[in-house]
């Protein structure tokens, strides 16, 4: 088992009711696994966020899905959600902000 820290920002922080969460996950967990764990914990609304392609909103910048960072690096569409997590990783999940 390993410990992962998850930070939530803006509307996601309000939804889960926490700024930060420490989770214990299995050693071979991917980012997708972590998002699945969060979906189980927070229910159907979080599941909607998990099942959307985070890169679609990231590329379009329309705010339809969250930006995800692992240890300060944006998750890109090449590696996607299959990135393996490591003990002590910091995962940041935040909605995109619209600007005008």
C-alpha positions in Angstrom: 0.0 0.0 0.0 1.0 3.6 -0.5 -0.2 7.0 0.5 -1.4 9.6 -2.0 -2.4 13.2 -1.3 -5.2 14.7 -3.3 -6.0 18.4 -3.5 -9.2 19.8 -4.7 -9.8 23.4 -5.9 -12.7 25.7 -6.6 -16.1 24.0 -7.1 -14.6 20.5 -6.6 -13.3 21.6 -3.2 -16.8 22.8 -2.3 -18.3 19.5 -3.6 -16.1 17.2 -1.5 -16.0 19.6 1.5 -12.2 19.3 1.8 -9.1 21.1 0.5 -7.0 18.0 0.8 -7.4 14.3 1.3 -4.8 11.6 2.2 -5.7 8.2 0.7 -4.1 4.8 1.0 -4.1 3.0 -2.4 -2.6 -0.3 -3.7 1.0 -0.2 -5.0 0.1 -0.7 -8.6 -2.6 2.1 -8.7 -3.0 4.4 -11.7 -4.5 7.8 -11.8 -7.6 6.2 -13.3 -7.8 3.9 -10.3 -7.5 6.8 -7.9 -10.3 8.7 -9.7 -12.5 5.5 -9.5 -11.8 5.4 -5.7 -12.9 9.1 -5.4 -16.0 8.3 -7.5 -17.0 5.5 -5.1 -16.3 7.8 -2.1 -18.2 10.9 -3.4 -21.0 9.3 -5.4 -22.6 9.8 -8.8 -21.7 13.5 -9.3 -18.0 12.8 -8.9 -18.5 9.9 -11.2 -19.6 12.3 -13.9 -16.3 14.2 -13.5 -14.4 10.9 -13.6 -16.0 9.6 -16.8 -15.4 12.7 -18.8 -12.2 12.9 -20.8 -10.2 15.4 -18.8 -8.2 16.3 -21.9 -11.2 17.4 -23.9 -11.9 20.2 -21.6 -8.2 20.9 -21.1 -7.6 21.4 -24.8 -10.8 23.3 -25.5 -10.6 25.3 -22.3 -14.3 25.3 -21.9 -14.4 24.3 -18.3 -16.3 21.1 -19.0 -13.9 18.9 -17.1 -11.1 19.2 -14.6 -7.4 19.8 -15.1 -5.4 17.1 -13.3 -1.8 17.5 -12.2 0.5 14.8 -10.6 3.4 16.3 -8.7 2.9 19.7 -10.4 2.9 18.3 -13.9 -0.2 18.4 -16.1 -1.4 15.0 -17.1 -1.2 14.9 -20.9 -3.2 13.0 -23.4 -0.3 10.7 -24.4 0.0 9.0 -21.0 -3.6 9.8 -20.0 -5.1 8.3 -16.9 -2.9 5.2 -17.0 -0.1 7.0 -15.3 1.2 4.8 -12.4 1.1 6.6 -9.0 3.9 6.4 -6.5 4.0 6.6 -2.7 3.8 10.3 -1.6 2.5 11.6 -5.0 0.4 14.8 -4.9 -2.6 14.7 -7.3 -4.4 18.0 -7.9 -7.8 18.1 -9.4 -9.3 21.4 -10.4 -11.9 22.7 -12.7 -10.8 24.9 -15.6 -11.5 28.6 -15.3 -13.1 30.5 -18.1 -11.6 33.9 -19.0 -12.8 36.6 -21.2 
